[in-house]
C-alpha cells in the first residue's frame, strides 16, 4: 500500500497527476520494494489507473482485482449511467468539498458502517489527513476526464471484478462493463451495500479474492474466549424519534454514540455492532462491564434518554469482527428483560464480581427464551 502523489504523506502537488504519472509511481514503488510482480487491487476511481497499469505492464502484474471500479466517471452517449458534467459539478460542490473532512461522505459510501459513530469520526480524520480540499478537488476533477474503456480489451492478466449488489452509490453497470470488456475476467456480485472494502462485509470480499488468487478459501478456525457481553438499547425510542423528527433524532443519536464510545474506551470495552437504537459490546472483565453500563446510563440521561442494559459472562466465539455463541444469546435475553434505566446481569456476572464493591438487587428467577432452565437475574444498584 502507498499514498499516491499529492495525498497522505506524499508531497503536495499543484496539479492532479495524470494516469501515466500515477502508473509510473506504481513502478517506482514496486522497484523500491523489490517487487517484480504483484497482484494489483484497486477500488473506486483507482480502478482506471490499475487497468492502465495491467495493460501496459503485464510483466509486472500477477493479477488484477477491481472492486467497485469505474473505467469512466462522466456521461457519454454510449455510457449514459454516469452523471453529466453539471451533475458531477453539483455532486462535487454539495457532497464532496463542502463536507470534506466531516465524515458525512461515509453515509453514502458505506451506510452500514456509517452507523458506527467512532468509525465516522475516524473517516473524517482520514479525509483531513489524506488531502486538503483543494487537492481533493483537483483529483476529483481530473477523474472526470478519465476514460480507459479503449484499453480494456488489451488487458491479458487474470482479472477479478467485484461489486456489491445492493450498493446504491456506485452504479453496478460500471463493474459489469469492466467484466464484459476485459478478456476472461471473472465477475462476482457480492451481497451487501458497502462501496468501501472495509467494514462489516469485508469477509466475503476477502474470501472471493483469496479463492481467485490461490484456488481455495481459507477456513478460519473460530476463536473462543471468555468475555462479558453487554446489550444496550434506548427505551421508548420509536416514540422519541417521532416526537423529534428524523434530523433531530439522528443528531441526538450521534451525540449519544460519541459518549458511549468514550465510555467503552475508558472501560476497555470493544464495540461489536450497532442494531438500530441499540448496540453490542464485549469486555474482558465483568466489573468493568457493569461500571461501563452504569456510565452509559448516566451519559444517556445527559442526552435526555433512558437506556436499559443486559450483561452475561461466558465463552463466546470470535468470528472476525463479530461474536457468537450461547453466551451472546443469553446476554441478549437478559437485556430484553431489563427495565427502563436498569442494568440487569445474570447470576454468573454477579458471582464473578464478588469483592468489587458493586451491590445488587435480586430480580428473581426468570425464563430466558430459547435457553434451558431458570436463570436468577440481578440489577446492579450502583
C-alpha positions in Angstrom: 0.0 0.0 0.0 1.2 3.5 -0.7 -0.1 7.1 -0.8 -0.5 8.3 -4.3 1.1 11.6 -5.4 -0.5 14.5 -3.6 -2.2 12.6 -0.8 -1.3 11.3 2.6 2.4 11.6 3.4 3.5 12.3 -0.2 4.5 15.8 -1.1 1.7 18.3 -2.1 1.1 18.9 -5.8 0.0 22.0 -7.7 -1.9 19.9 -10.2 -3.5 16.5 -10.3 -1.1 13.8 -11.5 -2.0 12.2 -14.8 -2.9 8.5 -15.1 0.5 7.9 -16.7 2.3 9.6 -13.8 0.4 7.6 -11.3 1.2 4.4 -13.2 4.9 5.4 -13.2 4.6 5.9 -9.4 3.4 2.3 -9.0 6.5 1.1 -10.9 8.8 3.2 -8.7 7.2 1.9 -5.5 7.5 -1.7 -6.7 11.1 -1.2 -7.8 12.0 0.3 -4.4 10.2 -2.5 -2.5 11.9 -5.2 -4.7 8.6 -6.5 -6.0 9.0 -7.8 -9.6 5.4 -8.9 -10.0 2.3 -8.2 -7.9 -1.4 -8.6 -7.8 -2.9 -5.1 -8.2 -6.0 -4.4 -6.1 -7.9 -1.2 -6.8 -11.2 0.3 -5.9 -13.5 3.1 -6.9 -11.6 5.7 -9.1 -8.3 3.9 -8.6 -9.6 1.2 -10.9 -8.8 3.2 -14.1 -5.2 3.6 -13.2 -4.9 0.0 -12.2 -6.4 -1.1 -15.5 -3.9 1.1 -17.4 -1.0 -0.4 -15.4 -2.1 -4.0 -16.0 -2.5 -3.4 -19.8 0.9 -1.5 -20.0 2.9 -3.7 -17.7 1.7 -7.3 -17.9 5.1 -8.5 -17.0 4.8 -6.7 -13.6 1.2 -7.7 -13.0 0.4 -11.1 -11.5 -3.3 -10.5 -11.5 -5.8 -7.6 -11.3 -8.6 -7.2 -8.8 -11.1 -4.4 -9.4 -13.7 -3.6 -6.6 -16.5 -1.1 -7.4 -14.2 0.4 -10.0 -15.1 2.7 -12.9 -13.5 2.9 -16.3 -15.2 6.2 -17.0 -16.8 8.5 -14.4 -18.6 11.0 -16.6 -21.5 10.8 -19.0 -21.2 9.8 -22.7 -23.8 8.8 -25.3 -22.6 5.2 -25.1 -22.0 5.4 -21.3 -25.2 7.1 -20.0 -25.3 5.8 -16.5 -22.5 8.1 -15.4 -23.6 11.7 -14.3 -23.4 14.5 -16.7 -20.8 17.3 -16.2 -23.3 19.6 -14.4 -24.5 16.8 -12.2 -20.9 15.9 -11.3 -20.1 19.5 -10.5 -23.1 19.7 -8.2 -22.1 16.5 -6.5 -18.6 17.8 -6.1 -19.8 21.1 -4.7 -22.5 19.9 -2.4 -21.4 16.3 -1.5 -17.7 16.5 -1.9 -15.7 19.6 -1.0 -18.4 21.2 1.2 -18.4 18.3 3.5 -14.7 17.2 3.1 -13.3 16.3 6.5 -16.5 15.9 8.5 -17.0 12.2 7.7 -20.5 12.5 6.2 -19.4 11.0 2.8 -19.3 7.7 4.6 -23.1 7.8 4.9 -23.3 7.4 1.1 -20.3 5.2 0.5 -20.9 2.7 3.3 -24.3 3.2 5.0 -24.0 0.2 7.3 -20.5 1.1 8.6 -21.6 4.7 9.0 -23.9 3.7 11.8 -20.7 3.4 13.9 -20.1 6.9 15.3 -16.4 6.1 16.1 -15.8 4.9 12.5 -17.4 8.1 11.1 -15.1 10.1 13.3 -12.1 8.1 12.1 -13.2 8.5 8.5 -13.4 12.3 9.0 -9.9 12.3 10.3 -8.8 10.1 7.4 -10.1 12.7 4.9 -8.4 15.6 6.7 -5.1 13.7 6.8 -5.4 12.3 3.2 -5.7 15.6 1.3 -6.7 19.2 1.5 -10.0 20.3 0.0 -8.1 21.9 -2.9 -6.1 18.8 -3.7 -9.2 16.6 -3.4 -10.9 18.9 -5.9 -8.1 18.7 -8.4 -8.1 14.9 -8.2 -11.8 14.7 -8.5 -11.9 17.0 -11.5 -9.1 15.1 -13.2 -11.0 11.9 -12.7 -14.0 13.4 -14.6 -11.8 13.3 -17.7 -10.6 9.8 -17.4 -11.7 7.1 -19.9 -9.9 3.8 -20.1 -12.5 1.8 -22.0 -10.5 1.5 -25.2 -7.6 -0.3 -23.4 -9.8 -2.9 -21.6 -9.5 -5.5 -24.4 -5.7 -5.2 -24.1 -5.6 -6.5 -20.5 -4.3 -10.0 -20.7 -3.7 -10.8 -16.9 -6.2 -12.8 -14.8 -8.8 -10.3 -13.6 -11.5 -10.4 -10.9 -14.2 -7.8 -10.9 -16.3 -7.4 -7.7 -19.3 -5.2 -6.9 -21.9 -5.0 -4.1 -25.3 -6.0 -5.4 -27.2 -3.6 -3.2 -24.9 -0.6 -3.5 -26.9 2.5 -4.4 -23.9 4.9 -4.7 -21.7 3.3 -7.3 -23.7 2.1 -10.3 -23.2 -1.6 -10.8 -23.1 -1.1 -14.6 -19.5 0.2 -14.2 -18.4 -3.2 -13.0 -20.5 -5.2 -15.5 -18.9 -3.1 -18.3 -15.4 -3.9 -17.0 -16.2 -7.6 -16.8 -17.7 -7.7 -20.3 -14.7 -5.9 -21.9 -11.7 -7.4 -20.1 -10.9 -10.8 -21.8 -11.6 -13.7 -19.5 -12.5 -11.5 -16.5 -14.3 -13.2 -13.6 -17.3 -11.2 -12.3 -18.8 -11.6 -8.9 -21.7 -9.7 -7.4 -21.3 -9.7 -3.6 -24.2 -9.3 -1.2 -24.3 -6.0 0.7 -24.3 -2.3 0.1 -20.8 -1.1 1.2 -18.8 0.7 -1.5 -15.7 0.5 0.6 -13.6 -2.6 1.1 -13.6 -2.4 4.9 -16.4 -2.8 7.4 -18.8 -5.5 8.4 -18.9 -7.1 4.9 -15.2 -7.4 4.4 -15.0 -11.2 5.0 -17.0 -12.1 1.8 -14.8 -9.8 -0.2 -11.6 -11.3 1.1 -12.9 -14.9 0.5 -13.5 -14.1 -3.1 -10.1 -12.6 -3.6 -8.4 -15.4 -1.8 -10.1 -18.1 -3.9 -9.3 -16.2 -7.1 -5.6 -15.9 -6.3 -5.0 -19.3 -4.6 -7.8 -21.5 -5.9 -9.1 -22.2 -2.4 -10.7 -20.4 0.5 -9.1 -20.5 3.9 -11.4 -21.9 6.6 -10.6 -19.9 9.7 -10.8 -21.7 13.0 -13.1 -19.9 15.3 -11.5 -18.5 18.4 -13.3 -19.0 21.7 -12.7 -16.6 24.6 -14.3 -15.8 28.0 -15.9 -12.4 27.8 -18.7 -10.3 29.3 -21.2 -9.3 26.7 -23.4 -6.2 27.1 -26.6 -5.4 25.2 -28.0 -1.9 25.5 -30.8 -0.1 23.8 -32.8 3.1 24.1 -36.1 2.9 26.0 -39.2 4.1 24.0 -37.0 5.1 21.0 -39.8 4.9 18.5 -41.9 7.5 20.3 -39.0 9.8 20.9 -37.9 9.6 17.2 -41.5 10.5 16.2 -41.5 13.5 18.5 -38.2 14.9 17.4 -38.2 14.1 13.7 -35.6 12.3 11.7 -32.9 15.1 11.7 -33.0 15.9 15.4 -33.3 12.3 16.3 -30.2 11.4 14.2 -28.2 14.3 15.9 -29.3 13.1 19.3 -28.2 9.5 18.5 -24.8 10.8 17.2 -24.3 12.7 20.4 -25.1 9.6 22.4 -22.9 7.4 20.2 -20.0 9.7 20.9 -20.5 9.5 24.7 -20.9 5.7 24.5 -17.6 5.4 22.5 -15.8 7.4 25.2 -17.1 5.2 28.0 -16.2 2.0 26.0 -12.7 3.3 25.6 -12.5 4.2 29.3 -13.6 0.7 30.5 -11.7 -1.3 27.8 -14.9 -2.3 26.0 -15.0 -3.5 22.4 -17.9 -2.3 20.3 -19.1 -5.2 18.2 -22.0 -3.7 16.2 -25.0 -1.4 16.4 -28.5 -2.6 15.9 -30.9 0.2 15.2 -31.1 2.1 18.5 -29.0 -0.5 20.4 -25.6 -2.0 20.4 -23.5 -5.0 21.5 -20.1 -4.7 23.2 -17.7 -7.1 24.9 -15.4 -6.7 27.9 -12.5 -8.7 29.3 -13.8 -8.1 32.9 -17.4 -8.2 34.3 -16.8 -5.4 36.8 -15.6 -3.1 34.1 -18.6 -4.1 32.0 -21.1 -3.2 34.8 -19.4 0.1 35.5 -19.4 0.9 31.8 -23.1 0.2 31.6 -23.8 2.5 34.6 -21.7 5.2 33.0 -23.6 4.8 29.7 -26.9 5.1 31.6 -25.7 8.4 33.0 -24.5 9.6 29.6 -27.8 8.8 28.1 -29.6 10.7 30.9 -27.5 13.8 29.9 -29.0 13.5 26.4 -32.5 13.2 27.8 -32.6 9.5 27.0 -33.1 6.3 29.0 -31.4 3.1 28.3 -31.5 -0.5 29.5 -28.6 -2.8 29.6 -28.2 -6.6 30.0 -24.9 -8.4 30.8 -23.8 -12.0 30.9 -20.3 -13.6 31.1 -19.5 -16.8 29.2 -17.5 -18.3 26.4 -18.0 -16.5 23.1 -17.0 -17.4 19.6 -15.0 -14.7 17.9 -15.9 -14.6 14.2 -13.8 -11.8 12.6 -15.3 -8.6 13.9 -18.4 -10.3 15.2 -19.1 -12.7 18.1 -21.5 -15.5 18.6 -22.4 -18.5 20.8 -24.8 -19.2 23.6 -23.3 -16.6 25.9 -24.3 -13.9 23.4 -27.8 -15.2 23.2 -28.1 -15.2 26.9 -26.9 -11.7 27.1 -29.5 -10.6 24.6 -32.2 -12.3 26.5 -31.1 -10.7 29.8 -31.1 -7.3 28.0 -34.6 -7.8 26.7 -35.8 -8.3 30.3 -34.1 -5.2 31.7 -36.4 -2.4 32.8 -36.1 1.2 31.8 -32.8 2.6 33.3 -31.9 -0.9 34.6 -28.5 -2.6 34.4 -29.6 -6.3 34.6 -27.0 -9.1 34.9 -27.0 -12.8 35.1 -26.1 -14.7 38.2 -22.8 -15.6 36.5 -21.8 -12.0 36.4 -22.8 -11.3 40.0 -20.8 -14.3 41.2 -17.7 -13.1 39.4 -17.6 -9.6 40.8 -17.7 -10.6 44.5 -15.5 -8.1 46.4 -15.7 -5.4 43.7 -18.0 -3.2 45.9 -20.9 -3.5 43.4 -24.2 -4.2 45.1 -27.2 -5.9 43.5 -30.9 -6.2 43.9 -32.5 -9.7 43.4 -34.9 -9.8 40.4 -35.7 -13.5 40.9 -35.6 -16.4 38.6 -36.7 -15.9 35.0 -37.1 -18.0 31.9 -34.8 -16.9 29.0 -36.4 -17.5 25.6 -34.6 -20.3 23.8 -32.3 -21.1 26.8 -32.9 -24.1 29.0 -33.7 -23.8 32.7 -34.4 -20.9 35.0 -31.9 -18.0 35.4 -31.6 -15.8 38.5 -31.2 -12.2 37.5 -29.8 -9.2 39.4 -30.0 -5.5 39.0 -26.8 -3.5 39.6 -27.6 -1.0 42.4 -24.6 1.3 41.7 
